[in-house]
Amino acid sequence: MGKIFKIAGSLAWVLMLGLNLAVAHPPVETKVVSGSDRSSNVVRKFLTPKRIVWTSDNSGKSIQNPEVLLKPGTGQAVLNKDKGLILKSSATEFPMIILDFGKELQGGLEIVTSINNDKKMGKVRIRFGESVSETMSNVGEHGATNEHSLRDFTIQLPWLGKVEAGNSGFRFASIQLVDPEVKLEIKEISAVFSYRDVPYLGSFRCNDERLNKIWMTGAYTVHLNMQDYLWDGIKRDRLVWVGDLHPEVMTVSTVFGYNEVVPKSLDLIRELTPLPGWMNGLSSYSMWWIIIHYDWYKYQGNLDYLKEQKAYLFSLLKLLSTKIDDSGKEMLEGGRFLDWPSSENKPAIHAGLQSLMVMTFQAGAEMSKTLGDQGMAELCQKTVSKLKKYVPGFNASKQAAALMALSGLVSPEKANTEILAKDGVHKMSTFYGYYMLGARARAGDYQGAIDNIREYWGGMIDLGATTFWEDFDIDWLKNAGRIDEMPAEGKTDVHCTYGGYCYKELRHSFCHGWASGPTSWLSQYVLGVQVVEPGCKVVKIEPHLGDLTWVEGSFPTPFGVIKIRHDKMPDGKIKSKIDAPKGVKIIKG
């Protein structure tokens, strides 16, 4: 998300990309020996560069044999004297090479050196980049930063051995010799890819390959952020921003099913936020924590885990119930925030917070009933009724309109007609785009939402993205160069040019989990999976294909995977084939 205040099935698709995520290595299982030790379910895989983007010298004078880096390595230094990549510096020239690993990654580099080196070894400068231009930047230049992960640093290489360096989000890496009058030979360079080895149980395919790629890109974006905790970004901020978690948690439930990274992250932020404090300093994020718990219980059905939240949950609900005036208007203090693009529209923020209060107490009422506390359920229901007496305006904000529609403060049809369906994908945002899509679905405008997904999220892919970004404006496509190419004269360098607030220019995160909304939305509304009873005991299948002719996919439940196929017949009717595991009751919509 960024700094706001100074506060303490798809498996085949992944395999095709050469990442082998679901079958690479078994998870690391380290037993905790003492209270100071901790374990991790993050594993590592070593990836060979896919291409050489650029070299500072093509004459063979200062850079020789770069093509050897494209051959899979062993990770082992050897006594053989086969030629590796040779870098030769002079008093004034310091050769550099830029590598492309084909896809955004979380991790670092492994460099293996050659026996052909002199024992007096040189140093290399490594710069990671989510775009090619970022690998050529200096810290402090065009927003480039080392603040959350070191992506620009110098290391000493061994004479005959290997070294690992770096822990950041990147697709590209530049390696530059920094000492004068030095010759350096490198046997191999690999990316050290860190990820959770979990299968893609959910899937989505249709006759539109653009939508298929968007679904998978959203899934992969969240997968990269499933580190020891569920981060919002793998370059920055690498933090647990609980509001950002909501779209991510929906994607986790849609693609991976249950994963311990979700409760682990929710519990962390709860323990870090004694009441009456607000999570991450933001009242809206404390409300998102409640809404996430409602959705997580709905999809996973773990009553014991929900019971663990009871004391904090009820205390937080009581606290929030005191932040309303007699007219029903929210009076929340602390950080007042929806998302960055709406952050200067104070009336829209108020409308959004009013809506989130309604959504929070609606979720609170349902969870209170589940937990057997009728008194708390009645408090939540009365608070919803009180809040609905006050209905603010949209103030031309798609964020506010979306939340007001989802909360029931206004009809989805009104929000869609007056705000959401206007101006195409202008004024959308990567975070709140998920709620805009959801509100359009509530209004029955499924085709409008599908078109938004193709244009807005597809626009990032058109620029070379392999994960979805912290922010995106459709106008950035005008005369834009691709992020996977060298900056070209006459073309706008998107990464060096755009972004605002805390994510200006190269500080902009190009892998942000809150942008994954289309993944869960397409499964929920196009594939048609609607969870009716907690733990997926009852699931309604109600597809909305729009202009698509067929869609198929799978959806993970605690009982197993539901397999679904829908075909549009010549008369427009939908023929469905559904295979559900025992324990899941299917209702056809």
Beta strands, then each sheet from edge to edge (+ up, - down):
strand 1: 42-47
strand 2: 51-55
strand 3: 63-64
strand 4: 85-88
strand 5: 96-113
strand 6: 123-129
strand 7: 152-156
strand 8: 162-177
strand 9: 183-196
strand 10: 203-206
strand 11: 529-533
strand 12: 538-541
strand 13: 550-557
strand 14: 560-568
strand 15: 574-579
strand 16: 585-588
sheet 1: 1+ 9- 4+ 3-
sheet 2: 1+ 9- 5+ 2-
sheet 3: 1+ 9- 5+ 8- 6+ 7-
sheet 4: 10+ 13- 14+ 15-
sheet 5: 11+ 12- 16-
end
